[in-house]
Amino acid sequence: MTVKHILEFLRIPDQNPELLKAQYRAFSRQMPMMYFILMSSTWALAATHMSVAPAWLTIFVPSALTIVSVSRMAFWWRSRHWTPSWELALSALKRTSGLSVGIAIGFTLWALLLYPYGDAYQRSHIAFYMAITVISCAFCLMYLRSVAFMVAAIVNGTFIVFFAATGEATFIAIAANILLVSFGMLAVLSVNYGNFERMIVAQQKTEALSNENLRLANIDSLTGLPNRRAFFKHLTEQSDAARSSDKRLAVGVIDLDGFKPVNDLYGHSSGDRLLMDVSERLSVFFNSDDMFLARLGGDEFAFVMSDIPHNRNIVAEGDRMCSQLRLPFNLPDATIMISGSIGIAVFPDVASCPEELFDRADYALYQGKRQKRGNSTLFTARHIAEIHRDAWIEQTLKQADLIAELKVVFQPIVDISRQKTTGFEALARWNSPHLGNVSPAKFIPIAERAGIINNLTRPLLKKALAAASQWPDEMRLSFNLSAQDLNSPDAVVAIIAIIEASGFDAARLDLEITETAFIHDTRQARQSVEMLRRTGCGISLDDFGTGYSSLTSLHSLPLTKIKIDRSFVRNIQDNPASYKIVRSVLTLSREMGLDAIVEGVETAEEMAVISTLGGNLVQGYLWSPPIEETAIPDFLASETSAQRLAYRTA
């Protein structure tokens, strides 16, 4: 073994910080015992020599050694529950290494200075003291192997050489015995140290694996963002902190608009790539400790903003995020255009606990997607009133006598090229004995959210078919179906049974569906549409242009009509973008052999533009508001060119 190897062996290893801290912790618990053994053995040896050795050897030197030992014992006693940094641990262990060598030399020299005094028994006590004490100390020092070896080498080496040189057979035998015992002791010490080191390394690996599992349990594997579990944990922690410090906290829920068609058109790999790009784009806004972004799942993200001052415009920040999401995403397969809607709620302004805060942000998102998709919406006191109102409507609706309280009214669909009504759209009305007349814009979304829309569809369809059976044979009926009507096989079978039992010619019936019907279960919705189409019904795609999968729907569904949403018609004469959209959709419908109905025509100016663009089928208040079933015969009977002109200019 070279000098280099010896020095490396004696050096305190510093490559593993956790091992250093573990050595320090174990060492700090052993050292007080070692110094106690040293002091008790030293004073026992001094006591046996007080009658034969000078006072400076039996009192003053042991006292000095005791002072050093007590100070070190006190230090380690105070440190036994303290876990320092690895740098401090290394410094303390190196300092202890040097002190241990000095203390070992001091105690050894003191013991050898006592040897000339006393008889054979007292000399044997010295031999016993040096042998037993060093063995005890070596095992106390075992977690710092290099120090244990140095102390054993200094004390036992000196002991063996000194007593072997006395020429006395007994001491020579003792020296030889101690030599053998020392080798065995150091071998055992090395094995134990190796086991200790391997145990610490194993604990490190186990802890690292546990930390990695914990990290994976809290990280979204696709985007690398915190996941739903981590989000709610962080929200709870920040909510508690905000409550205790009387500060404000904001939660936002982000939902991507138009993500599903990306999966449908380009595959899930492109959808995953898009989600990764979205997370990178959003992460730019969350670059401080008081802002936290997570992916909840699917195309839904959420964020927490802590310590919100009253003058901070959170909605404006949300709108900037939405603006970034509207920019094109350049994927390998295509350039994608989507948008994002955000619902925001602030604690403690509108919520008192983290669960309520998240629910209210989610409610703001829901309202935002209905009213101003692609922007951020802040939950306010107005929404609280809406929640209470909606809850009251929902409970009343669940207990209502739907057959007695629901009715249908009908709005004409007109062919303006012939100035003639070609059909009517059935529209739901609810007159509650408790709430009075409730707008369908309120109770239909509530019924859908509560999962009871099927209970409304059936009686409304029966009433509409019964009324339409009294119309002229050329008159068509349009009836709206909910997404839930299509996503349930049982609901579709029930609808078909109602149509067949009514006696109404299914070929005169147009069932209107929206693109939201295909969001949750595309396969089932498509199968449902195909089943309805086989009965002879027409299928109209309602609100065309407001969703993101319109072209996909045109391509994949057995449609017979499309309805252009009123949002593109309003003030079309002053809006070049709407003008171009409507013109393009009308051209597309003609090329695909589909009828196009333009909804929401309310002014003569709008009608003139639609007519110029070649639109024939229109629906709106300019022609007629929804009318009662009993008014339809008179409405049709009075249909003359002059009367129609009066409607248009009214």
Secondary structure, DSSP 8 states (H G I E B T S, - for coil): --HHHHHHHHS---S-HHHHHHHHHHHHHHHHHHHHHHHHHHHHHHHHHTTTS-HIIIIIHHHHHHHHHHHHHHHHHHHTT----HHHHHHHHHHHHHHHHHHHHHHHHHHHHHTTSS-HHHHHHHHHHHHHHHHHHHHHTTTSHHHHHHHHHHHHHHHHHHHHTT--HHHHHHHHHHHHHHHHHHHHHHHHHHHHHHHHHHHHHHHHHHHHHHHHHHB-TTT-SB-HHHHHHHHHHHHHHHHHHT--EEEEEEEEES-HHHHHHH-HHHHHHHHHHHHHHHHTT--STTEEEEEEETTEEEEEEES--TT--HHHHHHHHHHHHHS-EE-SS-EE--EEEEEEEEETTS-SSHHHHHHHHHHHHHHHHHHSTTSEEE--HHHHHHHHHHHHHHHHHHHS-HHHHEEEEEEEEEETTTTEEEEEEEEEEEEETTTEEE-HHHHHHHHHHHT-HHHHHHHHHHHHHHHHTTS-TT-EEEEE--HHHHS-HHHHHHHHHHHHHH---GGGEEEEE-GGGGTS-HHHHHHHHHHHHHTT-EEEEEEETSSS-HHHHHHHS--SEEEE-GGGTTTGGG-HHHHHHHHHHHHHHHHHT-EEEEE---SHHHHHHHHHTT--EEESTTT---B-GGGHHHHHHT--HHHHHHHHH-
